[in-house]
Amino acid sequence: MWMVIILIPITFIPAVTVWQWPSFETWLYLWGIAILGSLAHLLWTKSYAMADITSLQPIDFINLPIIAVFGWLIFSEIPGIWTLVGGLIIFMSTIYISNREAKATYSLKPNQDTQEAKI
């Protein structure tokens, strides 16, 4: 909400000089983006309430490759070498951290495979 309140006065002045009303098709796209974006934010926030953040963060890191693919498909924008290097660093560090956290969580469970003596 605050973003909208701040952006309206900032974008109003430049938009007044070149404003054109969107066509019906554009309105459909805008409403689709608004609804799907709001739904995505709602579901992502709900997922943080339902699961541990360490299990959700690797999913969030997949954004870079997905955005690079969409940029290539929609805008014919070929990712540069530094985009690929950055994606590889993020991917490899996510795998490393996930494995490390899985081992740390597993090692904190004492007596997992043993049974207690019955008296």
N, C-alpha and C positions, 0 to 999 in steps of 0.2 A: 504494500500500500504506500509506504513512504517513497519508494522508487517512483511511482506514478505522480505523487504530489510534487516531488522535486523536478521530474523531467518535463512536466507540462509547461511550466513557465520558461524553462531553458529552451525547449524545442518550438514553442509557439511563435516566437519572433521570426526565426528563419523560415518556418513553414508558411506563415501568412503570405509571404511574397510569391511563393510558387505552388500554393495549394490547388489541388485538383481532387474532386470527389472520386473515390474509388468506384470501379464498375461493380456490377453484381457478382461477377466471378471473383474479383479481388476480395469483396466482402466475404465470400464463402471461404477463401483461403485464410483470411485474417481470423475469422471466427474459428476455423479448424485449428489454426495455430494456437489461439488463445485457449480453447477448450482442452486440447491435447497437452499443451504446456502446463496448464493448471492441474490437470489430472496427474501428469508426471511428477510435479512437485509434491502434490498431496500424497501420492503413493510412495515416493522416495522418503518423505518425512515419516510416514507410517512405518516404513521398513526400518528406520532407525529406532523406532519405539519397540519393534518386535524382535530385532536381532542385535547382536554385538557389532559394534562399528568395525572391528577388525575383519569381520567376515564380509562386510559390505564394501569396504574400501577398494578391493580389487575390481569389483564391478564398476565402480566409479572411474577407475583408471582406464577402462576400455573406451572411454569417450574419445581419446585422441585418435586411435586407429579408425574408429567409426566416422569421426568428423573428416579425417583425411580421405576415406573412401567416398563419402558423400560429396566432398569438395571435388574429387576427381570425376565422379559420375555426373554431377549436376552442373558444375562450372568448368569442367575440363582443366582443373588446376592440378598439376602434377606435384606431389609432395617433394620438397627439397631434401637434400641429404641430411640436414640438421633435424628436420622433422622425423625422418626415419631413425636417426641416431637417438634422438630424444625418446621416441616411442620404444626403441629397443632397451634403453636404460630403464624406463618406467616398467616395461614388461618384465625384465630380468629382476629388478629390485622387488617387484610385487611377488614374483615366484619365490624369491629368497625369503622375504619377510613372512609369507604365508607358510612356507615350510618350517621356518624357525619358530613361528607362533604355534604351529601344530605340534612340534616336538616339545616345546615348553609346556603347553597345556597337557600333553600326554604324560610328561615327567612329573607334573604336580599331583597326579592321582596316585596316592600311596596304596600299596597292597591291591592293585587292580586285578591281578590274576591269581591271587592267593585267597584261600578261604580261612576264616577264623576258626580257631579250635573250639569245639563244642564242649562245654563243661557239664 
